[in-house]
Amino acid sequence: MTTDAGTASERVSTTIDTVKRAVDTPGLAQPWAELGLKRDEYDRIREILGRRPTGAELAMYSVMWSEHCSYKSSKVHLRQFGEKAPPSDALLVGIGENAGVVDVGQGYAVTFKVESHNHPSYVEPYQGAATGVGGIVRDILAMGARPVAVMDPLRFGAADHPDTRRVLPGVVAGVGGYGNCLGLPNIGGEVVFDPCYQGNPLVNALCVGVMRHEDIHLAKASGVGNKVILYGARTGGDGIGGVSVLASETFADPSAAGTRPAKRPAVQVGDPFQEKLLIECTLEVFREKLVVGIQDLGGAGLSCATSELASAGSGGMRVELDSVPLRDATLSPEEILMSESQERMCAVVEPDKVERFLEICEKWDVLATVIGEVTDGDRLEIHWRGEQIVDVPPRTVAHEGPVYQRPYARPVWQDALQADDPAKLSRPGTPEELREAVLSLVASPNQASKSWITSQYDRYVLGNTVLAQPEDSGMIRVDEETNLGVALATDGNGRYAKLDPYTGAQLALAEAYRNVAASGATPLAVTNCLNFGSPEDPAAMWQFAEACRGLADACLALGTPVTGGNVSFYNQTGEVAIHPTPVVGVLGVIDDVTRRTPMGFTGEGDLLFLLGDTREELGGSAWSEVAHGHLGGLPPAVDLDRERLLAEVLVAGSRDGMLDAAHDLSDGGLVQALVESCLRGGLGARIVLPEGTDPFVALFSESTGRAVVAVPRSEELRFTDMCRARGLPATRIGVVDGDSLDVQGQFSIGLGELREASESTIPALLG
């Protein structure tokens, strides 16, 4: 690379701001506001240091105290996940590390986490989504695990909106391109369309990794004299102020600032092939036990990695910033510290192991450089061109940032929204109208097949994928000899959460929990990605507070601790916020993946049972959205005791060979579940609705705690006896048979017509 040496010299040598200069020039004006800091935050930094910060220190504090990195508005509410955490023998590493770790038996541990890359994906869809995948994969890698699968809960604006056609293809290509190049199967997720996400798409990325118990690694810098090694890609100008700043402010109103956000720091640029080398290199240094502590470089880049490692360690750290390999020699120290260039990691290595560490990096063609060492002090010191430019207590940067008690209040419009009951909406009353309502539902963008999207992802690479979308949960085999496996599902319904954020968060957990159990796995633990509007808006903050309270209460009731996650605020354009969208991921374990339960009806003659109770619950329902564009009323009630009971029955039925298929009931109710199971398995169903029931309510209600299961005739008595003994309602509603969905006395729709309705929508809108 050739550079303009004169320009570099001019930018660096004449503007370097040393600690000594900061002491000597206390009144120097500094751009704290431009870097996103508030006046009181800047004053607090001066108080901590006893002087004004240098430019490099100001850069570090600004990115590390940003909303995205510091959780300054959410900490007071997130504490509930620890305070209300249920006892768990399975939890090995909880909240506070790169990712949570769960014991799944046989000496194996699984680590998993979901994070957001929402704002960068709107600015630059392909790279925003791709680097979201890359970042979450490195979080899992940093725990000592081999990444084995990814998932991607996605939300976009209206499916027919022009900007959705700009954003969605790039996001999908970024998710698929990066994951496919890494050789990681994409086993699940969601794709949801709603006008509220116009200008604020949600791109959440989940990764799961597997390791042995003894291989768990934590992010800490301990051992005086141990070396700090930066390895991976060179540091460039891409991503300076990236997600750390971009995700800490609302986008401007498009009507005033065009169709793109006005504030556009450079989005990171990913290189999946470099990341693949980084993964294999890191796993080899783990195997040889060469690492004391390790941290990936994601949001806030070197500022985060150095301060967090030093903060979690037993001493201080000294870093020579000149040693950082650069792609652009003109970068200033502040830019180097703020850069969020991808595919980089930081390791703490004992001196006598450095040579071997570097040999392994060279073997994998991974650039590695010693940039510092652990000291016996309690400061993070950074030097540049022989001058000290940073001298800070690392905990004040990484873990002792501002904590805000943001004001929050129930919105004035909430009562009117909940009073707008969908019971007043006109309903299909004749068999012909019911038939048309079913076809309209099945063809709607949110209920239609997403195969046009998911076919762009490799779901079966590595050979251990047992279940993948559109199944209720993704499932991965952990041990090829014993068939031990894990299942994961992510869910969230912003419409429910808009109606009642407390209940909406619980419904997200309940659905993911139910999805995992439907496949035969026992739910163990939770991760979450909490996507909300501006924390400076009391209404959005109330939604967030209620969702946290609801999720914490539900996790306690279900016995599933939160292991970690992510908060994404400022998902707002002008004054218009997205629906509150808590996305919840649930991980479960299954002793033998050969006993899993798929969702498709494949056993002709199998008996169909509806498990659970159906009530007239249509608030926030798919039917009310599709038929009337309506959002109002109350969401379905949550019964967590019923959810636990249903899960026990589904897991026992899978384990004991009593079920050929199972599918949870959620968006679209019973009829949507039946259509999906028929199309997935290629067989139809004859349905007889219970006598005295309203056909419309029976088919379209979204009451929770329900599932439809296919039971071989030989297992009917054993299965119904189990349900009766446990107190779970099990109503026989039909049989797997033929090539149509036949609701007797009402309508019949051939599978060909249903498939056309389901599979043609997304290609027509986006293809």
C-alpha positions in Angstrom: 0.0 0.0 0.0 1.3 3.5 -0.8 0.4 6.4 1.4 1.0 10.1 1.4 3.7 10.3 4.1 3.4 14.1 4.3 -0.3 13.9 4.9 0.1 11.2 7.6 2.8 13.3 9.3 0.7 16.4 9.2 -2.3 14.6 10.7 -0.5 12.9 13.4 2.6 14.7 14.6 1.1 18.2 14.6 -2.2 17.2 16.4 -1.1 14.6 18.9 -2.7 15.2 22.2 -0.6 13.7 25.1 -1.5 13.3 28.7 1.1 15.9 29.6 -0.5 18.4 27.1 -3.9 17.6 28.7 -2.6 18.6 32.1 -1.0 21.8 30.7 -4.1 22.9 28.7 -7.1 22.3 30.9 -9.3 24.8 29.1 -8.8 23.4 25.6 -12.2 23.1 23.9 -13.0 19.5 22.9 -15.6 18.0 20.6 -17.4 16.0 23.3 -20.9 16.8 21.9 -19.9 15.8 18.4 -18.8 12.4 19.7 -22.2 11.8 21.3 -21.4 12.7 24.9 -23.6 14.8 27.1 -22.2 17.8 29.1 -22.5 16.0 32.4 -20.8 12.9 31.0 -17.9 15.0 29.8 -17.7 16.6 33.2 -17.7 13.2 34.8 -14.7 12.1 32.6 -12.8 15.2 33.8 -13.7 14.3 37.4 -12.4 10.7 37.0 -9.1 11.8 35.4 -8.6 14.9 37.5 -7.9 16.8 34.2 -9.4 17.1 30.8 -9.1 13.9 28.6 -6.7 13.7 25.7 -8.3 13.3 22.3 -7.6 9.5 22.4 -9.2 9.2 25.9 -12.2 11.2 24.8 -12.6 8.9 21.8 -12.5 5.8 24.0 -15.0 7.2 26.6 -17.3 8.4 23.8 -17.7 5.0 22.2 -17.6 2.9 25.4 -20.2 5.2 27.0 -22.4 5.2 24.0 -25.8 3.6 24.4 -24.9 0.6 22.3 -21.8 -0.3 24.4 -22.6 0.9 27.9 -26.3 0.0 28.3 -26.6 3.3 30.3 -30.4 3.6 29.9 -31.2 -0.1 30.2 -28.9 -1.3 33.1 -31.4 -0.5 35.8 -34.0 -2.7 34.1 -31.7 -5.5 32.9 -30.7 -6.2 36.5 -34.0 -8.1 36.9 -32.6 -10.9 34.8 -30.1 -11.5 37.5 -32.2 -10.7 40.5 -35.1 -12.9 39.3 -32.9 -15.6 37.8 -34.3 -19.1 38.5 -31.9 -21.6 40.0 -30.2 -23.6 37.2 -27.8 -26.5 37.4 -27.1 -26.1 33.7 -25.9 -22.5 33.7 -22.0 -22.4 33.6 -21.5 -18.8 32.5 -24.1 -16.1 32.8 -24.6 -12.5 32.0 -21.5 -10.3 31.7 -19.3 -12.3 29.4 -19.2 -12.4 25.6 -21.9 -15.1 25.6 -23.6 -17.4 28.1 -22.6 -21.0 28.5 -24.9 -23.9 29.3 -24.1 -27.5 30.3 -25.9 -29.9 27.9 -24.5 -33.1 29.4 -21.8 -35.7 28.5 -19.1 -33.1 29.3 -20.3 -30.7 26.5 -21.2 -27.1 26.9 -23.0 -24.9 24.5 -22.7 -21.1 24.2 -25.2 -18.9 22.4 -26.2 -15.3 22.0 -28.2 -13.0 19.8 -27.3 -9.4 19.0 -28.5 -6.6 16.8 -27.0 -4.9 13.7 -30.0 -2.9 12.9 -28.8 0.6 12.0 -25.8 -0.4 10.0 -28.0 -2.7 8.0 -30.2 0.2 6.9 -27.3 2.3 5.9 -25.5 -0.5 4.0 -27.7 -3.6 3.9 -25.2 -6.2 2.7 -22.2 -5.2 4.9 -24.4 -4.3 7.8 -26.0 -7.8 7.9 -22.7 -9.6 7.0 -20.7 -8.0 9.8 -23.6 -8.6 12.2 -23.1 -12.3 11.5 -19.3 -12.0 11.8 -19.5 -10.2 15.1 -21.8 -12.7 16.8 -19.7 -15.6 15.5 -16.5 -14.0 17.1 -18.4 -13.6 20.4 -19.1 -17.3 20.5 -15.5 -18.1 19.4 -14.1 -15.9 22.2 -15.8 -18.2 24.7 -13.6 -21.1 23.6 -16.3 -22.7 21.4 -16.4 -23.8 17.8 -19.3 -22.0 16.1 -21.7 -24.6 14.7 -24.8 -22.7 13.5 -26.4 -19.3 13.0 -29.9 -17.9 13.0 -31.3 -14.6 11.9 -34.5 -12.9 13.1 -35.2 -10.2 10.6 -37.9 -7.5 10.3 -38.6 -5.1 7.5 -41.1 -2.5 6.5 -44.2 -3.2 4.4 -43.4 -6.0 1.9 -44.5 -3.9 -1.0 -42.7 -0.7 -0.1 -39.8 0.3 -2.4 -37.3 0.7 0.4 -38.0 -2.9 1.5 -36.9 -3.9 -2.0 -33.6 -2.0 -1.4 -32.9 -3.3 2.1 -34.2 -6.9 2.2 -32.2 -8.4 -0.7 -29.0 -6.8 0.6 -29.6 -8.0 4.1 -30.5 -11.6 3.0 -27.4 -11.7 0.7 -25.2 -10.4 3.5 -26.5 -13.0 6.0 -26.2 -15.8 3.5 -23.0 -14.7 1.9 -21.1 -14.4 5.2 -22.5 -17.5 6.8 -22.2 -19.6 3.7 -18.5 -18.6 3.3 -17.8 -19.5 6.9 -19.4 -22.9 6.4 -22.0 -22.4 9.1 -25.6 -23.7 8.6 -28.4 -21.2 9.1 -31.0 -23.2 10.9 -33.7 -20.7 11.8 -35.0 -17.3 12.5 -37.9 -15.2 11.4 -38.9 -12.8 8.6 -41.6 -10.3 9.5 -43.0 -7.3 7.6 -44.7 -4.3 9.1 -44.8 -0.6 8.2 -43.4 0.3 11.6 -40.0 -1.0 10.5 -39.9 1.3 7.5 -36.6 3.0 7.9 -35.7 0.9 10.9 -35.2 -2.7 9.8 -34.2 -5.2 12.6 -31.3 -7.4 11.7 -30.7 -9.6 14.7 -28.1 -12.4 14.5 -27.7 -15.5 16.7 -24.8 -17.9 16.9 -24.4 -21.1 18.8 -21.1 -22.9 19.6 -20.0 -26.2 21.2 -17.1 -26.9 23.5 -16.0 -29.2 26.3 -16.4 -27.8 29.8 -12.7 -27.5 30.3 -12.4 -25.3 27.2 -14.4 -22.3 28.4 -12.4 -19.0 28.1 -13.2 -15.7 29.6 -12.3 -12.1 28.6 -9.6 -11.0 31.2 -6.0 -9.8 31.2 -4.2 -11.4 34.1 -0.6 -12.1 34.9 2.0 -9.3 35.0 4.3 -9.4 32.0 1.8 -11.4 29.8 1.7 -10.1 26.3 -1.3 -8.6 24.6 -1.5 -9.8 21.0 -3.7 -8.3 18.3 -4.4 -10.8 15.5 -6.6 -11.0 12.4 -7.2 -8.3 9.9 -5.4 -5.0 9.7 -7.2 -1.9 11.2 -8.8 0.4 8.7 -11.0 3.4 8.4 -14.2 1.3 7.9 -16.5 1.3 10.9 -15.0 4.3 12.7 -17.7 5.2 15.1 -19.7 2.4 13.4 -22.3 0.5 15.4 -21.3 2.1 18.7 -22.3 5.6 17.5 -24.7 4.7 14.7 -26.9 2.6 17.0 -27.0 5.3 19.7 -29.1 7.9 17.9 -32.3 8.0 16.0 -32.4 8.5 12.2 -33.6 11.8 10.9 -37.1 12.0 9.5 -36.8 11.0 5.8 -39.2 13.8 4.9 -36.6 16.3 6.1 -33.4 14.5 5.2 -34.0 12.3 2.2 -34.5 8.6 2.3 -31.2 7.7 4.0 -30.1 8.5 7.5 -28.3 11.8 7.9 -25.8 10.4 10.4 -23.7 7.8 8.6 -20.5 6.7 10.1 -18.7 4.2 8.0 -20.2 0.7 8.2 -17.8 -2.1 8.8 -16.7 -4.2 5.8 -16.5 -7.9 6.3 -14.3 -10.6 4.9 -15.7 -14.0 5.7 -12.7 -15.9 4.4 -10.4 -13.9 6.8 -12.9 -14.8 9.6 -12.8 -18.5 8.7 -9.0 -18.5 9.0 -9.3 -16.5 12.3 -11.7 -19.2 13.6 -9.5 -22.1 12.8 -6.4 -20.3 14.1 -8.1 -19.4 17.4 -9.4 -22.9 17.9 -5.9 -24.3 17.5 -4.3 -21.9 20.0 -7.1 -22.9 22.4 -6.3 -26.6 21.9 -2.7 -25.9 22.8 -3.7 -23.8 25.8 -1.8 -20.8 24.8 -4.3 -18.1 25.9 -4.9 -16.6 29.3 -7.7 -14.3 28.2 -9.3 -13.4 24.9 -11.7 -10.8 23.5 -13.1 -10.2 20.1 -13.0 -6.7 18.5 -16.6 -5.7 17.7 -18.4 -2.5 18.7 -15.9 0.2 19.9 -13.0 -1.9 18.5 -9.7 -1.6 20.4 -11.2 0.8 22.9 -13.5 -2.0 24.0 -11.0 -4.9 23.8 -8.2 -3.3 25.7 -10.4 -1.6 28.4 -12.6 -4.7 29.0 -9.6 -7.1 29.2 -7.8 -4.8 31.6 -10.9 -4.2 33.6 -11.7 -7.9 34.1 -8.1 -8.7 34.9 -5.9 -8.4 38.0 -3.6 -5.6 36.9 -3.2 -2.9 34.3 -2.2 -2.8 30.7 0.3 -0.9 28.5 -0.3 -0.7 24.8 1.9 0.6 22.0 -0.5 1.9 19.5 2.2 2.3 16.8 2.4 -1.6 16.7 -1.2 -1.9 15.5 -1.1 -3.1 11.8 -3.0 -0.6 9.7 -4.6 -0.6 6.2 -4.4 3.1 6.2 -1.3 4.8 7.6 -3.0 8.2 7.8 -5.3 7.0 10.7 -5.0 9.1 13.8 -4.7 7.5 17.2 -8.3 8.3 17.9 -9.4 6.7 14.7 -7.4 3.5 15.4 -9.0 3.2 18.8 -12.5 3.8 17.5 -12.3 1.7 14.3 -14.6 -1.3 14.2 -12.8 -3.1 11.4 -13.8 -6.7 11.3 -12.1 -10.1 11.8 -9.9 -9.0 14.7 -9.3 -10.5 18.1 -7.1 -9.7 21.1 -5.4 -12.3 23.2 -3.4 -12.3 26.4 -0.5 -14.8 26.2 2.3 -15.8 28.6 5.7 -14.7 27.3 7.0 -18.2 26.9 4.0 -19.1 24.7 4.1 -16.1 22.4 6.5 -17.7 19.9 4.2 -20.7 19.5 1.1 -18.4 19.3 2.7 -16.5 16.5 3.7 -19.7 14.7 0.1 -20.9 14.6 -1.1 -17.5 13.4 1.5 -17.7 10.6 0.4 -21.2 9.7 -3.2 -19.9 9.2 -2.0 -16.8 7.4 -3.4 -14.6 10.2 -1.4 -11.5 10.9 -0.5 -11.3 14.6 1.4 -8.5 16.5 2.3 -8.0 20.1 0.9 -4.6 20.9 1.4 -4.5 24.7 1.6 -6.2 28.0 -0.2 -6.7 31.4 1.3 -4.4 34.1 1.3 -4.5 37.8 -0.6 -1.2 38.1 -4.3 -0.4 37.8 -4.2 1.8 34.7 -4.7 1.3 31.0 -1.8 3.2 29.4 -1.6 3.7 25.6 1.4 5.2 23.9 1.8 6.6 20.4 5.0 7.8 18.8 6.8 7.7 22.1 4.2 9.8 23.9 1.6 8.7 26.4 -1.9 9.5 25.0 -4.1 7.4 27.4 -3.8 7.0 31.1 -7.2 5.8 32.5 -8.7 3.5 35.1 -10.0 0.8 32.7 -13.1 0.0 34.7 -14.3 3.6 34.3 -14.1 3.1 30.5 -15.5 -0.5 30.3 -17.8 -1.0 33.3 -18.5 2.1 35.2 -20.1 4.3 32.6 -23.2 6.4 33.2 -26.3 4.8 34.6 -29.5 6.6 33.8 -32.9 6.3 35.5 -34.8 7.5 32.4 -38.2 8.8 33.0 -40.9 6.5 31.7 -44.7 6.7 31.5 -47.5 4.7 30.1 -48.4 6.3 26.8 -51.6 8.3 26.7 -52.8 6.3 23.7 -52.4 2.9 25.4 -55.9 2.7 26.8 -57.6 3.6 23.5 -55.5 1.1 21.7 -56.4 -1.7 24.1 -60.1 -0.6 24.0 -60.1 -1.0 20.2 -61.4 -4.6 20.4 -61.2 -6.7 17.3 -64.6 -8.2 18.3 -66.2 -5.4 16.4 -64.6 -6.4 13.1 -66.6 -8.2 10.5 -65.9 -11.9 10.3 -66.3 -14.6 7.6 -69.7 -16.2 8.3 -70.2 -18.7 5.5 -68.0 -21.7 4.4 -67.1 -19.8 1.3 -66.0 -16.7 3.3 -64.0 -18.9 5.6 -62.2 -20.6 2.7 -61.3 -17.2 1.2 -60.1 -16.0 4.6 -57.8 -19.0 4.9 -56.3 -18.4 1.5 -55.8 -14.7 2.2 -54.0 -15.5 5.5 -51.8 -18.2 3.9 -50.8 -15.8 1.1 -50.1 -12.8 3.3 -46.4 -11.8 3.5 -46.0 -12.7 7.1 -47.6 -16.1 6.9 -46.4 -17.1 3.4 -43.5 -19.4 2.8 -40.1 -17.7 3.2 -38.3 -20.3 1.1 -37.3 -17.6 -1.4 -35.2 -16.1 1.4 -34.1 -19.3 3.3 -33.0 -21.1 0.1 -30.2 -18.5 -0.1 -28.8 -19.9 3.1 -26.9 -23.2 3.4 -28.8 -25.0 6.1 -27.0 -28.4 6.1 -23.3 -27.7 5.7 -21.1 -29.5 8.3 -23.6 -32.4 8.2 -25.0 -32.1 11.7 -28.2 -30.1 11.0 -31.1 -32.2 12.1 -33.9 -29.7 11.8 -33.9 -26.3 10.0 -36.4 -23.7 8.9 -39.3 -23.8 8.4 -39.4 -26.3 11.3 -40.5 -25.0 14.7 -36.9 -25.0 15.9 -33.4 -25.5 14.4 -31.6 -28.6 15.8 -27.9 -29.5 15.7 -26.3 -32.8 16.6 -23.6 -32.2 19.2 -22.1 -35.7 19.4 -22.1 -38.0 16.4 -21.8 -41.1 18.6 -24.4 -40.5 21.2 -26.7 -38.3 19.1 -26.8 -35.7 21.8 -28.2 -32.5 20.3 -29.5 -28.9 21.0 -32.5 -27.1 19.6 -32.9 -23.3 19.2 -35.8 -21.1 18.4 -36.2 -17.3 18.2 -39.6 -15.5 18.4 -41.0 -12.1 18.9 -44.3 -10.4 18.0 -44.1 -6.6 18.0 -47.9 -6.3 17.5 -48.5 -8.1 20.7 -45.9 -6.0 22.5 -47.4 -2.8 21.2 -50.8 -3.8 22.8 -49.2 -4.8 26.1 -45.3 -4.9 26.3 -45.3 -6.9 29.6 -47.5 -9.6 28.1 -45.8 -9.3 24.7 -42.4 -10.1 26.0 -43.8 -13.2 27.8 -45.6 -14.3 24.7 -42.2 -14.1 22.8 -40.6 -16.3 25.4 -43.6 -18.7 25.5 -43.6 -19.2 21.8 -39.8 -19.9 21.5 -40.1 -22.2 24.5 -43.0 -24.0 22.9 -41.2 -24.3 19.6 -38.2 -25.9 21.2 -40.4 -28.4 23.1 -42.4 -29.2 20.0 -39.3 -30.6 18.4 -38.6 -32.8 21.4 -36.0 -30.8 23.2 -36.2 -29.6 26.9 -35.8 -25.8 27.1 -32.8 -24.8 29.3 -31.9 -21.1 28.8 -32.6 -17.8 27.2 -30.9 -15.1 25.2 -32.7 -11.9 24.1 -32.4 -9.0 21.7 -34.5 -6.1 22.9 -35.4 -3.7 20.0 -37.1 -0.5 21.0 -37.4 3.2 20.2 -35.6 6.1 21.8 -34.9 5.8 25.5 -35.3 9.5 25.7 -39.0 9.0 24.9 -40.9 8.2 28.1 -43.4 6.1 26.2 -40.7 3.9 24.5 -38.9 3.7 27.9 -42.1 2.5 29.5 -42.4 -0.2 26.9 -38.9 -1.3 27.5 -39.3 -1.4 31.3 -42.5 -3.4 31.0 -41.0 -5.9 28.6 -38.0 -6.5 30.8 -40.3 -7.0 33.8 -42.5 -9.4 31.9 -39.6 -11.4 30.5 -37.8 -11.6 33.8 -41.0 -12.8 35.5 -41.7 -15.4 32.8 -38.1 -16.7 32.8 -38.4 -17.3 36.6 -41.7 -19.1 36.2 -40.4 -21.3 33.4 -37.0 -22.0 35.0 -35.1 -20.7 32.0 -32.3 -18.1 33.0 -31.3 -15.3 30.8 -27.6 -15.9 29.8 -27.0 -12.7 28.0 -28.2 -10.7 25.0 -28.4 -7.2 23.6 -30.4 -4.0 23.8 -31.0 -2.0 20.6 -32.5 1.5 21.3 -33.1 4.4 18.9 -35.0 2.3 16.4 -36.9 5.4 15.5 -37.2 7.7 12.6 -38.1 11.2 13.6 -40.8 10.8 16.2 -42.0 7.5 14.9 -40.7 4.4 16.8 -41.0 0.8 15.8 -43.3 -1.5 17.7 -41.5 -2.6 20.8 -39.9 -5.9 19.6 -38.3 -8.1 22.2 -36.8 -11.1 20.4 -36.3 -14.1 22.6 -34.1 -17.1 21.8 -34.5 -20.3 23.7 -32.0 -23.2 23.8 -33.0 -26.7 24.6 -31.3 -30.1 24.9 -32.3 -33.4 23.4 -30.6 -36.7 24.4 -31.1 -38.4 21.1 -31.7 -36.3 17.9 -33.1 -39.4 16.2 -36.1 -39.1 18.5 -36.9 -35.5 17.4 -40.3 -34.5 16.3 -40.7 -32.7 12.9 -43.7 -30.5 12.1 -44.7 -32.1 8.8 -47.6 -34.6 8.5 -46.0 -37.7 6.9 -47.9 -40.6 8.5 -51.1 -41.3 6.5 -53.8 -42.3 9.0 -52.2 -40.6 12.0 -54.7 -39.1 14.4 -54.6 -35.3 14.9 -55.0 -33.9 18.4 -55.3 -30.3 19.5 -53.5 -29.8 22.8 -54.6 -27.0 25.1 -57.7 -24.7 25.3 -59.0 -22.3 22.6 -60.6 -19.0 23.6 -61.7 -16.1 21.5 -58.4 -14.2 21.4 -57.9 -12.1 18.3 -56.1 -9.0 19.6 -53.0 -8.4 17.5 -53.8 -11.5 15.5 -52.7 -12.3 12.0 -56.3 -12.5 10.9 -57.1 -8.9 12.1 -54.0 -7.6 10.3 -54.7 -9.4 7.0 -58.4 -8.9 6.8 -58.7 -5.4 8.3 -55.2 -3.9 8.8 -56.3 -3.7 12.4 -54.2 -3.5 15.5 -56.0 -3.2 18.8 -57.5 -4.9 21.8 -55.5 -7.2 24.2 -53.0 -9.9 23.1 -53.7 -13.5 24.0 -53.4 -14.3 27.7 -50.3 -16.1 29.0 -50.5 -19.2 31.1 -46.9 -20.2 32.0 -48.0 -23.2 34.0 -49.8 -24.5 31.0 -46.7 -23.8 28.8 -44.6 -25.9 31.1 -47.1 -28.7 31.1 -47.5 -28.6 27.3 -43.7 -28.7 27.0 -43.4 -31.7 29.3 -46.0 -33.6 27.2 -44.4 -32.7 23.9 -40.9 -33.8 25.1 -42.2 -37.0 26.6 -44.2 -37.8 23.5 -41.1 -37.3 21.4 -38.8 -39.3 23.6 -41.2 -42.2 24.0 -42.1 -42.5 20.3 -45.7 -41.4 20.6 -45.6 -38.5 18.1 -45.0 -38.5 14.3 -45.4 -34.7 14.1 -45.9 -31.7 16.3 -46.4 -28.0 15.5 -47.1 -25.2 17.9 -50.0 -22.8 17.4 -49.1 -19.1 17.2 -49.6 -16.5 14.4 -52.6 -17.5 12.4 -53.9 -20.0 14.9 -55.0 -23.6 14.2 -55.6 -23.2 10.5 -52.2 -21.7 9.8 -50.5 -24.5 11.7 -52.5 -27.2 9.8 -51.6 -25.6 6.5 -47.9 -25.5 7.3 -47.8 -29.1 8.6 -49.7 -30.4 5.6 -47.4 -28.6 3.1 -44.3 -29.6 5.0 -45.2 -33.3 5.0 -47.0 -33.4 1.7 -50.2 -35.0 3.1 -53.6 -33.5 3.7 -55.8 -33.6 6.7 -59.5 -34.1 7.4 -60.6 -31.9 10.3 -63.8 -32.2 12.4 -64.2 -29.1 14.7 -65.5 -29.9 18.1 -69.3 -29.7 18.3 -70.7 -26.3 19.5 -67.6 -24.3 18.6 -67.5 -21.2 16.4 -65.6 -22.4 13.3 -64.0 -18.9 12.9 -62.7 -18.8 16.4 -61.6 -22.4 16.3 -59.6 -21.8 13.2 -58.2 -18.2 13.7 -57.9 -17.7 17.4 -54.3 -17.3 18.7 -54.7 -18.6 22.2 -51.4 -19.7 23.6 -50.2 -22.9 25.2 -51.5 -25.0 22.3 -50.0 -27.4 19.8 -51.4 -29.8 17.1 -49.8 -33.3 17.1 -50.0 -36.3 14.8 -50.2 -39.6 16.8 -49.9 -43.0 15.2 -53.1 -45.1 15.8 -51.0 -47.6 17.8 -50.0 -44.9 20.3 -53.4 -43.2 20.7 -54.3 -44.8 24.0 -50.9 -44.3 25.5 -50.7 -40.7 24.4 -54.2 -39.8 25.6 -53.6 -41.5 29.0 -50.5 -39.5 29.4 -52.3 -36.2 28.7 -55.2 -37.2 31.0 -52.8 -38.1 33.8 -51.0 -34.8 33.5 -54.2 -32.7 33.2 -53.5 -31.4 29.7 -56.6 -31.1 27.4 -56.2 -33.2 24.3 -59.0 -33.0 21.7 -59.1 -35.3 18.7 -59.8 -33.1 15.7 -59.0 -35.3 12.7 -56.8 -37.5 10.7 -53.9 -37.2 8.3 -55.3 -38.2 5.0 -55.5 -37.3 1.3 -54.2 -34.3 -0.6 -56.3 -31.4 0.8 -57.1 -29.6 4.0 -60.7 -30.6 4.5 -62.6 -28.9 7.4 -65.7 -31.0 7.3 -68.9 -29.1 7.0 -67.0 -25.9 6.1 -64.5 -26.0 3.2 -61.9 -28.0 1.4 -58.7 -26.6 -0.2 -56.3 -28.8 -2.2 -52.6 -28.8 -1.2 -51.7 -27.5 -4.7 -53.8 -24.4 -4.2 -52.5 -23.9 -0.7 -48.9 -24.3 -1.9 -49.4 -21.8 -4.7 -50.9 -19.3 -2.3 -48.1 -19.8 0.2 -45.1 -19.9 -2.1 -45.9 -17.3 -4.7 -46.2 -14.2 -2.5 -42.6 -13.4 -1.6 -41.1 -14.0 -5.0 -43.8 -11.8 -6.5 -43.0 -9.0 -4.1 -39.2 -9.3 -4.0 -37.9 -11.7 -6.6 
